[in-house]
Amino acid sequence: MMEGAAKRAADPAQEQGGRMKAELGGVVVLDFGGQYTQLIARRIREQQVFSAVLPCSSSIEEIRKLEPAGIVLSGGPSSVYDAEAPKCDPKVLALGIPVLGICYGMQWITHTLGGKVEKAERREYGRAQLNLEDSTKGDVGSELFTGIPASLRVWNSHGDHVRALPEGFRTIAHTENAIAAVEDAKRKIYAVEFHPEVNHTERGTELLRNFLFQVCKAEPKWSGAAFIKETTAAIREKVGNRRAICALSGGVDSTVAAVLVHRAMGDRLTNIFVNTGMLRKNEFANTLEMLRDRLKLRVIGLDASERFLDKLKGVTDPEQKRKIIGREFIAVFAEEAQKLHGGKEHGEIGYLVQGTLYPDVIESVSVKGPSATIKSHHNVGGLPEKMPFALIEPLRDLFKDEVRRIGRELGLPREILAKHPFPGPGLAVRLLGEITRPHLVTLQDADAIVVEEIRRAGLYEKVWQAFAVLLPVRSVGVMGDGRTYGLTVAVRVVESDDAMTADWVRLPGEVLERISTRIVNEVRGVTRVVYDISSKPPSTIEWE
Ligand code: XMP
């Protein structure tokens, strides 16, 4: 695992300046590796209660330090009987803080407190009918199920079943073949076998609201403004008198992060915008101007394209490209920090600010460790092992739409807030094969046409991303009376909520036609345009 990731896992609350503050009375979600873990945290924040995910292996001190109003134990793919089954410290159940176990969380609670979990032959997915106990009265007297009908459809995704309850527990609901909800109201420990956080579960939000407001007595006081206030206070406390540099790209995430940290540190923050040579057409000049003139940020613009391209010569492997770019970024920043500090070894500049978001984290390094790395996002897993900076990542618990909301609250212009995401390694992961200057120019020109036409069709703010990809595949064409043998451009336009899943956009034929005609006519060396009709999963949004 990368060092940065290891450090995070060791002390996530301390490491990430600006995380949940005790006085917000948030809810900690302990992650057992479930696919919906981050969704649980997000659903809680939608109720104006702050929530952050911590690895299940977090120590009791780390959890207690956050003074949470409640603790949720997430689902996960394991069985409690697996040799490597993830575990929490059992003291989590004796803190006097209300606990809600979901799916694996329920099985772990049962197993830990002396109940019986039965190993299943195979997992059960999909819808199930849930019935409350004693449904004739329509009220089981459980705070968790206040106002919830006696029968509803829920979403299941579990393997093992709870067979016998630990002492002090009672069954609140069941499905056809399993105990589906239990509680020990005295100890304030609740558990459900289904997933209240997914949309397919009827009244799931109400159940979560009951946990938050009836059981935990949490207060709905988390908002964009509260986040900004708490985060800036936490950053101030963390950095003291030291200075920081920020890797600013002009995208939503890094700009929101920079403005937030600027509020906390003022001029002790220096922003650095690096031209890697792999930015979109005219992006370097335009963005610099906007950051300096409109947002009044202190920004050093560094044109490092030569050295990036040099390092990438002959490299075709996607992960290699990402790693090289990540390393070079840090080298550039370390040099700049040294310059800023009159040659002293990194001077007092101890921090690097990045606009990392939750989906970046989850796909690069699992919060709990060993799950598969999909891509090394350069602002997470692509960073080199040894870094001369500690990270400040104030947005790393949030999703893109939440960051946009924070940005709006900070008064950022729409131009930035509506900007499509752009990967850290930039066009390097959209130019397949070796990266050369001429091919970069070709891709920039084609990409500019895609974006222009999507804007002209009024679709820019309706889609998640729209861009061009250059393929090192030549095909035969005919132009005028001559034969051509040129490159292929793939057009990728996707819709998504959070980049974890995405679907290709059914663009109107006229828009596709304009894009295709313009690219072939205006971009030299391209003879063919194709439209990418793959969704994520199984494909990813970027091609590399
Ligand atoms: P994929 O290709 O993994 O992309 O489906 C998901 C989202 O993340 C963006 N992306 C990145 N963002 N650094 C970033 O900051 C990266 O290295 C990176 N790689 C992909 C991608 O554009 C999409 O929105």
Residues whose N, C-alpha, C, O or C-beta is under 5 A from the ligand:
A	BS01	XMP	S376 H377 H378 N379 P421 F422 P423 G424 P425 A499 T540 I541 E542
